[in-house]
Amino acid sequence: MRSLFRFLLRNYFLMMFLALEAISFVLIVSFNNYQRVAFFNSSNNFAGAVYEKFSSIDDYFSLSRTNARLAADNASLRKQLQYRMSLQEQYPVNRPDTVDAPAYIFTSAKVISNSVNKQLNYITLNKGSRHGIKPDMGIIDANGIVGVITDVSPNYSTGLSMLNRRLSVPAKITKNNYFGSLVWDGEHYNTADLREIPFHIIVNVGDTVVTSGYSNVFPEGIMIGTIKKFDVESGTNFYNIKVALSTNFKTLKYVEVVQNTKRTELKTLEKNNISE
């Protein structure tokens, strides 16, 4: 202990200088927009590189699990493709190419950082602006929705996980098309709350919940989960619905980033409506 005191006394001025430098740096970043943007872009690149190194080590030791999951995903995608092809054969429709142009483009990405045990959980991907990733793009995997992109650097991107109290996703019950908003309950990594569903409609445990399409982020019909339980709180007109999420956030490895190619047009139209 005596040696520690001697060390602190001997280096008092140096430590004071470093502390003041740190405080000055924080103030500059906090109150100057240009420096703040430059700092966060640099830190995103650095943090992304570190996360990617750790992710590579984890990948090496989980190859068997990854291969099994990819095989299951491929099987699921093949079933979906066969189903869509059968529908197209049964109900062929001839439309102009402009109508058939895809409204959504999907970019594959790898998860290099992910948290599930906080109130505000985030996810980091190994794709950034040079891969076409932008803020406000949705993130999904083979099982359902994952989150929304918030910040982007040239090679990496971060976003709000569905396990984040700040994220709300428009959702609906498939059997009756009643829609509400899905918000994480802040308690378990595999459940969320579906709100604003009126109590006069019939709901059952096991009903499927998907994205409603009433946003510019996710396409309609992306899987979210199934109703786990529900009740009606006294004095309200809405259900308390607990949804079992279809995405396993503890095993996330590969995802897809969703780009809405009509987003700019829709946003412009909506702004016009608001201004009127």
C-alpha positions in Angstrom: 0.0 0.0 0.0 2.9 2.4 0.9 4.4 1.7 -2.6 1.1 2.6 -4.2 1.0 5.9 -2.4 4.5 6.7 -3.4 3.7 5.9 -7.0 0.6 8.1 -7.0 2.6 11.0 -5.4 5.4 10.6 -7.9 3.1 10.6 -10.9 0.5 13.0 -9.6 0.9 15.6 -12.3 1.0 13.0 -15.2 -2.2 11.4 -14.0 -3.9 14.8 -13.6 -2.8 15.7 -17.1 -4.2 12.5 -18.5 -7.5 12.9 -16.6 -8.0 16.4 -17.9 -7.2 15.3 -21.4 -9.8 12.6 -21.2 -12.4 15.1 -19.9 -11.6 17.5 -22.7 -11.9 14.7 -25.3 -15.4 13.7 -23.9 -16.6 17.3 -24.0 -15.3 17.9 -27.6 -17.1 14.7 -28.8 -20.3 15.4 -26.9 -20.8 19.0 -28.0 -19.4 19.1 -31.6 -21.3 17.2 -34.3 -18.4 16.8 -36.7 -16.1 15.4 -34.1 -18.8 13.1 -32.7 -19.6 11.6 -36.1 -15.9 11.1 -36.9 -15.3 9.5 -33.5 -18.2 7.0 -33.7 -17.3 6.1 -37.3 -13.8 5.3 -36.2 -14.9 3.5 -33.1 -17.4 1.4 -35.1 -14.5 0.3 -37.4 -12.3 -0.6 -34.5 -15.0 -2.4 -32.5 -16.1 -4.2 -35.6 -12.6 -5.4 -36.4 -12.2 -6.7 -32.8 -15.6 -8.4 -32.8 -14.9 -10.0 -36.1 -11.7 -11.6 -34.7 -13.5 -13.0 -31.8 -16.3 -14.2 -34.1 -13.8 -16.0 -36.3 -12.5 -18.0 -33.3 -16.0 -18.8 -32.2 -16.8 -20.0 -35.7 -13.9 -22.5 -35.7 -15.3 -24.2 -32.6 -18.9 -24.2 -33.8 -18.6 -25.5 -37.3 -20.8 -28.5 -36.8 -23.6 -26.5 -35.3 -23.4 -23.9 -38.1 -23.5 -26.6 -40.8 -26.5 -28.2 -39.2 -28.3 -24.9 -39.0 -27.4 -24.0 -42.6 -28.8 -27.3 -43.8 -32.0 -26.7 -41.9 -32.3 -23.2 -43.4 -31.7 -24.5 -46.9 -34.4 -27.1 -46.4 -36.8 -24.4 -45.2 -36.0 -22.1 -48.1 -36.5 -25.0 -50.6 -40.0 -25.6 -49.1 -40.9 -22.0 -49.4 -39.7 -21.9 -53.0 -41.7 -25.0 -53.9 -44.8 -23.5 -52.3 -44.4 -20.2 -54.2 -43.9 -22.1 -57.4 -47.0 -24.2 -56.9 -49.0 -21.0 -56.2 -47.7 -19.4 -59.4 -48.7 -22.5 -61.4 -52.2 -22.4 -59.9 -52.7 -18.7 -60.2 -50.6 -17.4 -63.1 -50.6 -13.6 -63.4 -49.1 -11.5 -66.3 -48.1 -8.1 -65.2 -45.8 -5.4 -66.6 -42.1 -5.7 -65.5 -42.4 -2.4 -63.6 -45.0 -3.9 -61.3 -43.0 -7.2 -60.8 -39.8 -5.3 -60.0 -38.7 -6.4 -56.4 -39.7 -4.0 -53.7 -37.2 -5.6 -51.3 -33.5 -6.6 -51.8 -31.8 -8.9 -49.3 -28.1 -8.7 -48.4 -26.6 -11.6 -46.4 -24.4 -10.7 -43.4 -22.7 -12.3 -40.5 -23.3 -11.5 -36.8 -20.1 -10.6 -35.1 -21.5 -9.2 -31.9 -24.9 -9.7 -30.2 -26.3 -9.2 -26.7 -29.4 -10.6 -25.0 -29.1 -9.8 -21.3 -29.5 -6.0 -21.3 -32.6 -3.8 -21.5 -31.1 -2.2 -24.6 -29.5 -4.9 -26.7 -27.6 -4.3 -30.0 -26.3 -6.4 -32.8 -23.2 -5.8 -35.0 -22.8 -7.1 -38.6 -19.8 -7.5 -40.9 -21.4 -5.5 -43.7 -21.4 -1.7 -44.0 -22.0 1.2 -46.4 -19.7 -0.2 -49.1 -22.0 -3.2 -49.2 -25.1 -1.0 -49.6 -26.2 -1.1 -46.0 -27.9 2.0 -44.6 -29.7 3.0 -41.4 -33.3 2.0 -41.0 -32.9 -1.2 -42.9 -34.5 -4.3 -41.4 -32.6 -7.4 -40.2 -34.1 -10.9 -40.4 -32.9 -14.5 -40.3 -34.4 -17.7 -41.6 -36.7 -17.9 -38.6 -38.0 -14.3 -38.3 -37.2 -10.7 -37.6 -34.0 -9.7 -35.8 -33.8 -5.9 -35.6 -33.2 -2.7 -37.4 -29.9 -1.0 -38.6 -29.1 2.3 -36.8 -25.4 3.1 -37.5 -23.1 2.2 -40.4 -19.4 2.5 -41.2 -17.8 1.4 -44.4 -17.3 -2.2 -43.4 -19.6 -2.7 -40.4 -23.1 -1.9 -39.2 -24.9 -1.9 -35.8 -28.5 -2.0 -35.0 -31.2 -2.3 -32.5 -32.0 -5.9 -31.7 -35.6 -7.0 -31.3 -34.5 -7.4 -27.7 -34.4 -3.6 -27.2 -37.1 -1.6 -25.4 -36.7 1.2 -27.9 -37.7 -0.9 -30.9 -41.4 -1.3 -31.9 -42.4 -3.4 -34.9 -45.9 -3.3 -36.6 -47.3 -6.8 -36.3 -50.5 -8.7 -37.0 -52.2 -12.0 -36.2 -52.4 -13.9 -39.5 -55.8 -15.6 -38.9 -57.7 -12.3 -38.6 -55.3 -9.6 -39.8 -55.8 -7.5 -36.7 -52.6 -5.5 -36.2 -50.8 -3.8 -33.3 -47.2 -3.2 -32.2 -44.7 -5.7 -30.9 -42.4 -4.5 -28.2 -39.9 -6.6 -26.2 -41.0 -7.3 -22.6 -37.5 -6.7 -21.2 -37.6 -9.9 -19.3 -36.8 -13.0 -21.5 -34.8 -13.2 -24.7 -37.5 -15.4 -26.3 -40.7 -13.4 -25.6 -42.3 -10.1 -26.5 -45.6 -8.2 -26.0 -48.1 -7.7 -28.8 -50.1 -4.6 -27.9 -53.2 -2.7 -29.2 -55.2 -5.9 -30.1 -58.9 -5.3 -29.1 -60.3 -7.8 -26.7 -63.5 -8.4 -28.7 -61.7 -10.5 -31.3 -61.0 -14.2 -30.8 -57.3 -15.1 -30.2 -55.9 -18.5 -29.3 -52.6 -19.8 -27.9 -50.5 -20.9 -30.9 -51.8 -18.2 -33.3 -49.1 -17.0 -35.7 -47.9 -13.4 -35.5 -46.1 -11.8 -38.5 -45.0 -8.4 -39.7 -48.0 -6.3 -40.9 -46.2 -4.5 -43.6 -47.3 -1.1 -42.2 -43.8 0.2 -42.1 -41.0 1.0 -44.6 -38.6 -1.5 -42.9 -40.0 -5.0 -43.0 -42.1 -6.7 -45.8 -45.5 -8.1 -44.9 -45.6 -11.6 -43.6 -42.2 -12.0 -42.1 -42.5 -14.5 -39.2 -42.3 -13.1 -35.6 -43.6 -15.9 -33.4 -46.7 -17.4 -31.9 -49.1 -16.4 -29.1 -47.9 -18.0 -25.9 -50.5 -16.6 -23.5 -53.0 -13.7 -23.2 -55.4 -12.0 -20.8 -57.4 -8.9 -20.5 -56.5 -6.3 -17.9 -59.5 -5.0 -16.0 -60.6 -1.5 -17.2 -58.9 -1.8 -20.7 -60.2 -2.6 -24.1 -57.1 -4.5 -25.3 -55.4 -7.9 -24.7 -52.1 -8.4 -22.9 -50.6 -10.8 -25.4 -47.3 -12.6 -24.8 -45.6 -13.8 -28.0 -43.0 -16.6 -28.2 -40.4 -15.3 -30.6 -39.5 -17.6 -33.5 -35.9 -16.3 -33.7 -33.4 -17.7 -31.2 -31.3 -14.7 -30.4 -28.7 -16.8 -28.5 -27.7 -18.7 -31.6 -27.7 -15.9 -34.2 -24.9 -16.3 -36.7 -26.1 -15.4 -40.2 -28.8 -12.8 -41.1 -30.1 -10.8 -44.0 -30.4 -7.1 -44.2 -33.7 -5.9 -45.9 -33.6 -2.9 -48.3 -36.9 -1.4 -49.3 -36.3 -0.1 -52.8 -39.5 1.9 -52.7 -38.7 3.5 -49.3 -37.8 7.0 -50.6 -41.0 7.2 -52.7 -43.1 6.1 -49.7 -41.5 8.5 -47.3 -42.0 11.4 -49.7 -45.7 10.5 -50.1 -46.2 10.2 -46.4 -44.5 13.6 -45.8 -46.9 15.2 -48.2 -49.8 13.7 -46.4 -48.5 15.0 -43.0 -47.9 18.5 -44.4 -51.5 18.7 -45.8 
